[in-house]
Amino acid sequence: MATYKNIKGFGIQYLDSDPANPNIGEVWFNSTSKSLKGHGVLGTGAWASGGTTNTATHAIGFLGGTQTAAIVAGGASPPTVNTELYNGTSWTETTNIPRANYNGNALGTTQNLMIAVGGTPPTTGATTKWDGSSWSELNDLNAARIGMGGFGTTDSGIIAGGGPPGKSVLAESWNGTSWSEVAETNEARSDMMSGGDSNTSGFVAGGSPASPPYTFAGTENWNGSAWTEVNNMNTARYGAGSSGTATLALIFGGATPTRVAITESWNGTSWTEVADLATARTDLADGSNNSTANATLAVSGYSGSYVGTTEEWTVPVTTTTFTVS
């Protein structure tokens, strides 16, 4: 049966000024300039060099913020409490995270508000909140673990999978105060990639499953109540970086188990290979909801040695005025 939108189409927004943060594909009529406008992608994405972190490390599990205002905390070899802020050009050290920690995950979208979850050593379920100047302890996960997928905000998020022991299908939902167990993922795995907006919308992809060849390409979408298997990534891998939402995301680097620079873009339905990282590496910093799929960061990792390399991914996006010729 035809729907209303099939018959009537979509109404055009009538605004007296351009929206401050338009979505890609959004169209509106500006009544002040008397012009029809839209916001969209112009050209293809590419990686560019950014500032180098003060501490070369890998397996940073706590990354949050945007391409021009980011935060990383922790890391391995050896485990560190180091916390650094990025301004789009350089990294500056700030207040240390309370415990030396690596291979956890993080929730949050800004430099001044992030939750660091889980990690090791020892394996923990600790939930620690950054408020822009200091860290404070919140309620722990129900199950201590490392190498999880995670997505969402400091008020609404999901942590899924991980280990040890073995590989887990366990998923927990965060409501801003406490964790509760929700439906399990279909595949037990750790070191997967992920992205999403909240505890009702996100995905996990790839990772290291419990059986050979220990690399995985599967993707699962989360709708707030259940996980659904969808299209696989083109390259099975684990330990990559990731960013974005359930309908627009980016995965980059990782191991197959050979280190790779491959970058793939997700549109909510399928994966497409796009421009490679300049440096093939695994165990990149991961926060899963840092920045967006059109403007994100690939930070640190292992490329034969521990590195502080930062690469910036940018897809040209602009607001355009439609004209008739």
Stockholm file with secondary structure:
# STOCKHOLM 1.0

chainA/1-325         MATYKNIKGFGIQYLDSDPANPNIGEVWFNSTSKSLKGHGVLGTGAWASGGTTNTATHAIGFLGGTQTAAIVAGGASPPTVNTELYNGTSWTETTNIPRANYNGNALGTTQNLMIAVGGTPPTTGATTKWDGSSWSELNDLNAARIGMGGFGTTDSGIIAGGGPPGKSVLAESWNGTSWSEVAETNEARSDMMSGGDSNTSGFVAGGSPASPPYTFAGTENWNGSAWTEVNNMNTARYGAGSSGTATLALIFGGATPTRVAITESWNGTSWTEVADLATARTDLADGSNNSTANATLAVSGYSGSYVGTTEEWTVPVTTTTFTVS
#=GR chainA/1-325 SS CCCHHHHHCCCCEEESSCCSSCCTTCEEEETTTTEEEEEEECSCCEEEECCCCSSCBBCCCEEEECSSSEEEECCBTTTCCCEEEECSSCEEECSCCSSCCBSCEEEEEETTEEEEECCBTTTCCCEEEECSSCEEEECCCSSCCBSCEEEECSSSEEEECCBSSSCBCCEEEECSSCEEEECCCSSCEESCEEEEEETTEEEEECCEESSTTCCCCCEEEECSSCEEEECCCSSCCBSCEEEECSSSEEEECCBSSSBCCCEEEECSSCEEEECCCSSCCBSCCCCSSSSBTTEEEEEEEESSSEEEEEEEEECCEEEEECCCC
#=GC SS_cons         CCCHHHHHCCCCEEESSCCSSCCTTCEEEETTTTEEEEEEECSCCEEEECCCCSSCBBCCCEEEECSSSEEEECCBTTTCCCEEEECSSCEEECSCCSSCCBSCEEEEEETTEEEEECCBTTTCCCEEEECSSCEEEECCCSSCCBSCEEEECSSSEEEECCBSSSCBCCEEEECSSCEEEECCCSSCEESCEEEEEETTEEEEECCEESSTTCCCCCEEEECSSCEEEECCCSSCCBSCEEEECSSSEEEECCBSSSBCCCEEEECSSCEEEECCCSSCCBSCCCCSSSSBTTEEEEEEEESSSEEEEEEEEECCEEEEECCCC
//
